[in-house]
Amino acid sequence: MKPQKTRRERRSSPPYSRKSWLLLMGFVALAAACIVVYNGRYFQEWTSALNPKEGRTADAGAQREEEPVRRIAIEFHMSDFENGWLRYQDGVVKTNDGGGHWQEADAGLPGDQAAGNVAADAVTFGLLDPGKHPQPDTVTVGSKTFLVKQSQFLTDRIGWALAGDTKELPTPILVTADGGQTWSSEVTPDIRAIMNEEKERLLRMKKEASLYASADIAKAVIRSEWSLLPETSAPGDVVLVRHNKPGKVEWLGKTYVLQPFADGYFTYLPITMGAKPGKYPIGDQTLTIEAKKFETQYLKVTKQMESMRQDTQRIQADQKKIDLARSKSEPEFLFNGPFVQPVEGILTTPYGYTRYVNGKYDSSHMAIDLAAKEGTPIKATNDGIVALAESLYLTGNSIYIDHGMGLFSQYAHLSELRVKAGDRVKQGDIIGLVGTTGFSTGPHLHFTFWAHNVQVNPNLFFNTTPFQWLKAK
């Protein structure tokens, strides 16, 4: 009997197997991720369109930097060595260190600095001539040449220029400290040092200008290579010489060194009594010496007084003290204001008189004698330093005051000394009292000036100064 085939029942199965479900879920997850990525990129592009300055990315993941927007400079102005402004199309920047750094200005164009603006003062006084300053069309920095839109020089050394093409420059303003021979895009320490030197020079120039009789005379003197104050003189007088650089002056067989003061170099030239009338070249100037006649004076003194002049040993000993005191003078003018007459008295002997004593020729009286009551206060003719104050054989109680640059004032025959060597005195200070000590016939003040150890006419100084001896033409 054949075995009977067993009939299998067909059971119903779920529509998807577990494996199918897993595949389906993976597909769904992948699709969702694609949607998120797509939407994220779309959102980024959408936001970038709304705000183009943010979120930009280059293709292939490389970022592309935006080129900086270069501001267009219009003009600039430096009011002094530190302060200035630079105007762009879209605003103004300012500097307070000569162009080393710039910062945005709060509002508008800054005004010029009024206080301490020595450059402006120098131009106002006519001490600087802006018309002679360089006006370059191009400037060179390193190996690159730039066109100049605008330039400005405060002095013949210090200047700035606004470059036309600024792509290769950190700032459009260039600076020079050598009159335009070289230019720099920054204020280096060397340039700053030269700026400070120029500022000091202008301060010295301003100081000197204040000493002259007028602004026009100051301008003429300071701009000149050589100046003579005054240009016409006479035997027994003195001339102040100014040069714009160091040097020496040969005069009547002697050499006088020009000493620095303010913005120039100076020396006194004493016109000795033996100087002949005529014209003498001094640098590029001409000094005219005119003839001058002096009166004669006759004195009678006792035999005892006349014998005083025979004691040459004591006279020579005193002269050594005097020469030593007058051998050292301060290398600057110690005065600012005019000289004053030391005492109000009767002029008994003018300067330059030819003097005869007891009928014999004695000498030229290279001083003035002012008779006054004994004990009358004597004033310092001007500011200075007491070089000598002691009793001497012929001149009695005597004082020498150094006024600087080789100029001394002398006071003789005092009854009392009220200063000592080394004291600083001001114009009008009481330095002693009128007397009749030494070789003297009565109470009076013997007063004179010495320029480089040569006696010169004191009348030239009263109520004025050597800086004011040059008059306007």
C-alpha positions in Angstrom: 0.0 0.0 0.0 1.5 3.4 -1.0 2.1 5.9 1.7 -0.4 8.6 1.8 0.9 12.2 1.1 0.4 14.5 3.9 -1.3 17.8 3.0 0.3 20.9 4.3 -1.9 23.7 5.2 -1.1 27.1 3.7 -0.9 29.7 6.5 -1.3 33.4 6.0 2.1 35.4 6.5 2.5 39.1 7.4 2.7 41.5 4.4 6.4 42.5 5.2 9.1 40.5 6.8 11.3 41.9 9.6 14.1 42.3 7.1 11.9 44.4 4.9 10.9 46.5 7.7 14.5 47.3 8.5 15.2 48.2 5.0 12.2 50.4 4.8 13.1 52.3 8.0 16.7 52.8 6.8 15.4 54.3 3.6 13.1 56.7 5.5 16.0 57.8 7.7 18.2 58.5 4.8 15.6 60.5 3.0 15.0 62.6 6.1 18.7 63.3 6.4 18.8 64.4 2.8 15.9 66.7 3.4 17.5 68.3 6.5 20.8 68.9 4.7 19.0 70.3 1.7 16.9 72.6 3.9 19.9 73.7 5.9 21.8 74.7 2.7 18.7 76.4 1.4 18.3 78.3 4.7 22.0 79.3 4.7 21.7 80.6 1.1 18.5 82.4 2.0 20.0 84.1 5.1 23.1 85.0 3.1 20.9 86.7 0.5 19.3 88.8 3.2 22.7 89.6 4.9 25.5 89.3 2.3 28.2 90.3 4.7 27.7 87.2 6.8 27.9 83.5 6.1 29.5 83.6 2.7 31.5 80.5 1.8 33.4 79.8 -1.3 33.1 76.8 -3.5 35.1 73.7 -2.6 35.1 74.9 1.1 37.7 77.8 0.5 36.8 81.1 2.2 37.2 84.2 0.0 38.1 87.4 2.0 36.6 90.7 1.0 39.1 93.3 -0.2 39.2 96.3 2.2 37.5 99.5 1.1 40.1 102.2 0.7 39.1 105.7 1.9 39.8 108.6 -0.5 41.8 111.4 1.2 40.9 114.9 0.1 43.2 117.3 2.0 45.2 117.8 5.2 46.6 120.5 7.4 49.4 120.5 10.1 49.0 123.4 12.6 52.3 122.7 14.3 54.8 119.9 14.7 52.3 117.6 16.6 48.8 118.5 15.7 47.0 118.2 12.4 44.0 116.7 10.5 43.3 114.7 7.4 40.0 114.8 5.6 38.5 111.9 3.8 35.4 111.8 1.7 33.6 110.1 4.6 35.1 111.8 7.6 38.1 113.4 9.4 41.0 111.9 11.3 43.5 113.9 13.5 47.0 113.4 14.8 48.8 114.8 17.9 52.2 113.2 17.2 53.1 114.7 13.9 51.4 112.0 11.8 52.7 109.0 13.7 49.1 107.9 14.6 45.7 109.1 13.4 42.3 108.7 15.1 38.8 109.7 14.1 37.9 113.3 14.9 34.8 113.8 16.9 33.2 116.4 14.7 34.3 118.7 11.9 37.9 120.0 11.3 40.0 120.6 14.4 41.1 124.2 14.8 44.8 125.3 15.0 46.5 125.0 18.4 46.8 128.6 19.7 48.9 128.0 22.8 52.6 127.3 22.1 52.3 127.2 18.3 55.9 128.3 17.7 55.7 127.5 14.0 52.7 129.9 13.5 54.4 132.5 15.6 57.5 132.3 13.5 55.5 132.9 10.3 53.6 135.7 11.9 56.8 137.5 13.0 58.2 136.9 9.5 61.0 134.8 10.8 60.1 132.0 8.4 59.3 132.5 4.8 56.8 129.9 3.6 57.2 131.1 0.0 60.7 129.6 0.0 59.6 126.2 1.2 59.7 123.2 -1.2 56.6 122.4 -3.2 57.2 118.9 -4.6 55.1 117.4 -7.4 56.3 113.8 -6.6 57.9 112.2 -3.6 59.9 108.9 -3.4 59.6 106.4 -0.6 62.1 103.6 -0.9 62.0 102.7 -4.6 58.4 103.9 -5.2 57.5 107.3 -6.5 54.1 108.9 -5.7 52.3 111.9 -7.1 51.6 114.6 -4.6 48.1 116.0 -4.2 49.1 118.5 -1.5 52.2 119.4 0.5 52.9 121.6 3.6 56.2 122.6 5.1 56.4 124.2 8.5 60.1 125.0 8.2 62.7 124.4 5.4 63.3 120.9 6.9 60.0 119.6 8.2 57.2 118.9 5.8 54.3 116.6 4.9 52.8 115.4 1.6 49.5 113.8 0.7 50.2 111.0 -1.8 47.8 110.6 -4.7 48.1 106.7 -4.9 47.9 105.1 -1.5 47.4 101.4 -2.3 51.0 100.6 -1.3 51.0 102.9 1.8 49.8 102.4 5.3 48.7 106.0 5.4 48.4 108.6 2.6 50.4 111.2 4.6 54.2 111.1 4.1 56.8 113.1 6.2 60.2 114.5 5.6 62.8 116.0 8.0 65.5 117.0 5.5 63.7 119.4 3.3 62.2 116.8 1.0 65.4 114.9 0.1 64.0 111.7 1.7 60.4 110.8 2.7 58.9 108.3 5.1 55.5 106.8 5.6 56.0 106.8 9.4 57.3 109.2 12.0 60.5 107.4 12.9 62.5 108.2 16.1 65.1 110.1 14.0 62.4 112.2 12.4 60.8 112.9 15.8 64.2 114.0 17.1 64.7 116.5 14.2 61.2 117.8 14.7 62.1 118.5 18.4 65.3 120.2 17.3 63.3 122.4 14.9 60.8 123.3 17.6 63.6 124.3 19.9 65.1 126.4 17.1 61.9 128.3 16.6 61.6 128.9 20.3 65.2 130.4 20.2 64.2 132.4 17.2 61.1 133.8 19.0 63.2 134.6 22.0 65.8 136.5 20.0 63.1 138.3 17.9 61.7 139.8 21.1 65.0 141.6 21.8 65.0 143.8 18.7 63.5 147.2 18.3 60.8 146.0 16.0 59.4 143.0 14.2 60.7 144.2 10.9 64.2 144.6 12.2 64.0 141.2 13.9 63.0 139.7 10.6 65.8 141.4 8.7 68.4 140.4 11.1 67.4 136.8 11.7 67.0 136.1 8.0 70.4 137.7 7.2 73.7 135.8 7.1 75.6 138.7 8.7 74.3 141.7 10.7 76.0 144.7 12.3 74.4 146.5 15.2 74.8 149.4 14.4 76.3 149.6 10.9 77.9 153.0 11.6 80.2 153.6 14.6 83.0 155.9 15.9 86.2 155.5 17.9 85.5 154.5 21.5 82.2 152.8 20.6 81.3 149.1 20.3 79.4 147.1 17.6 77.4 143.9 18.1 78.0 141.4 15.3 75.6 138.6 14.5 76.2 135.7 12.1 73.9 132.8 11.3 76.6 130.1 11.8 79.7 129.6 14.0 82.9 131.4 13.1 85.4 134.1 13.9 85.8 137.8 13.1 89.3 139.3 12.5 89.2 142.9 13.7 92.0 145.4 14.2 94.6 142.7 14.7 92.5 140.6 17.1 90.3 137.5 16.6 86.9 137.4 18.1 85.0 134.1 18.4 81.3 134.2 17.6 79.3 132.7 20.5 76.0 130.9 20.1 72.9 132.6 21.5 69.2 132.1 20.6 69.2 131.5 16.8 72.5 133.2 16.0 76.2 133.6 16.8 77.4 136.9 18.4 80.4 138.9 19.4 81.1 142.5 20.5 83.7 144.4 18.4 85.2 147.3 20.4 86.1 150.3 18.3 89.4 151.4 19.9 90.3 155.1 20.1 93.0 154.4 17.5 90.6 153.0 14.9 90.8 155.1 11.7 87.7 156.4 10.0 86.7 154.4 6.9 84.8 151.4 5.7 85.6 147.9 6.9 84.2 144.6 5.6 82.7 142.3 8.2 81.4 139.2 6.6 79.1 140.3 3.8 78.4 143.6 5.6 80.3 146.9 5.7 81.1 148.7 9.0 81.5 152.5 8.6 83.8 154.2 11.2 83.2 157.9 11.3 85.7 160.5 12.8 84.9 161.8 16.2 86.5 164.7 18.1 86.8 164.7 21.9 87.2 167.6 24.3 90.1 168.2 26.6 90.0 168.4 30.4 92.6 169.8 32.8 92.8 168.6 36.4 94.8 169.9 39.3 95.5 167.4 42.1 97.8 167.5 45.2 101.3 166.1 45.0 100.2 163.3 47.3 97.5 162.2 44.9 99.8 162.6 42.0 102.4 160.4 43.7 99.8 157.6 43.9 100.1 157.0 40.2 103.8 156.3 40.7 103.3 153.1 42.8 103.3 150.8 39.8 103.8 147.7 41.9 100.4 148.1 43.6 98.8 149.2 40.4 100.0 146.1 38.6 98.9 143.8 41.4 95.4 145.2 41.2 95.4 145.0 37.4 96.1 141.2 37.7 93.0 140.8 39.9 90.9 142.9 37.4 92.2 141.0 34.4 91.4 137.7 36.0 87.9 138.8 36.9 87.2 140.0 33.3 88.8 136.9 31.7 85.7 134.8 32.3 82.3 135.8 31.0 79.1 133.9 30.8 78.5 132.6 27.3 75.1 134.3 26.9 73.5 137.6 27.2 72.4 137.9 30.8 70.0 140.8 30.3 66.6 141.2 28.7 65.7 144.8 29.4 67.4 148.1 28.8 70.5 149.4 30.7 69.9 152.2 33.2 72.2 154.9 34.5 73.5 153.7 37.9 73.1 157.0 39.7 71.5 160.4 39.0 74.3 162.9 39.3 76.1 165.8 37.6 78.2 164.8 34.7 81.6 166.2 35.5 83.7 164.3 33.0 82.2 163.0 29.7 83.4 159.9 28.0 86.5 160.2 25.8 87.9 163.5 27.2 91.6 163.9 26.7 92.8 164.5 30.3 95.8 166.5 31.5 96.7 166.2 35.2 98.7 169.1 36.6 99.6 170.3 33.1 100.8 166.9 31.9 99.0 164.5 29.5 97.5 161.7 31.4 95.2 159.6 29.2 91.8 159.6 27.5 89.0 159.4 30.1 87.2 156.2 28.9 84.4 156.5 31.4 81.9 159.0 32.7 82.1 160.7 36.1 78.8 161.4 37.8 79.2 163.7 40.9 76.7 162.9 43.7 76.4 163.3 47.4 78.4 160.7 49.3 76.2 157.8 50.3 73.9 158.1 47.3 72.7 154.5 46.4 74.2 153.1 43.2 72.1 150.7 41.0 73.2 147.8 38.9 72.9 149.0 35.3 71.4 145.7 34.3 71.2 142.0 35.1 74.4 140.2 35.6 76.9 138.4 37.9 79.3 140.3 40.2 82.8 139.4 38.9 84.8 141.5 41.4 83.9 143.6 44.5 86.8 144.8 46.6 89.0 147.7 47.4 91.6 148.6 44.8 94.5 151.0 45.0 93.6 153.6 42.4 89.8 153.1 41.9 89.0 152.5 45.6 86.0 150.3 46.4 85.2 148.9 43.0 82.7 146.5 41.4 82.7 144.7 38.1 79.5 143.1 36.8 79.5 140.5 34.0 76.6 141.0 31.6 77.6 138.0 29.5 79.4 137.6 26.1 82.4 139.5 27.2 80.6 142.7 28.4 81.3 144.1 31.9 80.2 147.3 33.7 82.6 149.0 36.1 81.8 151.1 39.3 84.6 152.9 41.1 85.4 155.1 44.1 82.4 153.7 46.2 82.2 154.5 49.9 80.6 151.1 50.6 80.2 147.8 48.8 76.9 145.9 49.1 77.6 142.9 46.9 80.3 140.3 46.7 81.8 138.3 43.9 79.5 135.6 42.6 76.3 137.5 43.5 73.6 137.6 40.8 72.0 141.0 40.5 69.0 142.4 38.7 68.7 145.8 36.9 68.2 148.5 39.6 69.5 146.4 42.6 71.5 148.6 45.0 75.1 147.4 44.8 76.9 150.2 46.8 77.1 153.8 47.7 78.8 156.8 46.1 82.1 157.8 47.7 85.5 159.2 47.0 87.9 156.4 47.7 91.1 155.8 45.7 92.4 158.4 43.2 89.5 160.8 43.5 89.0 164.6 44.0 85.5 164.3 45.4 82.3 162.1 45.8 81.4 160.7 42.4 80.8 157.5 40.5 83.3 156.6 37.9 81.3 154.3 35.5 82.1 152.6 32.2 81.8 149.4 30.2 84.4 146.9 29.0 83.9 144.8 25.9 86.6 142.1 25.6 88.8 144.1 28.0 88.5 147.3 25.9 86.7 150.4 27.5 83.7 151.5 25.4 81.3 154.3 25.6 78.6 153.8 28.3 76.3 156.3 26.8 75.5 153.8 24.0 73.7 151.5 26.5 71.5 153.8 28.6 67.8 153.2 28.1 68.5 150.6 25.4 70.3 147.4 24.6 72.8 146.4 21.9 70.0 144.5 20.1 68.3 147.8 19.6 71.2 149.7 18.2 70.1 148.8 14.7 67.5 151.2 13.5 64.9 150.8 10.8 66.0 152.0 7.4 
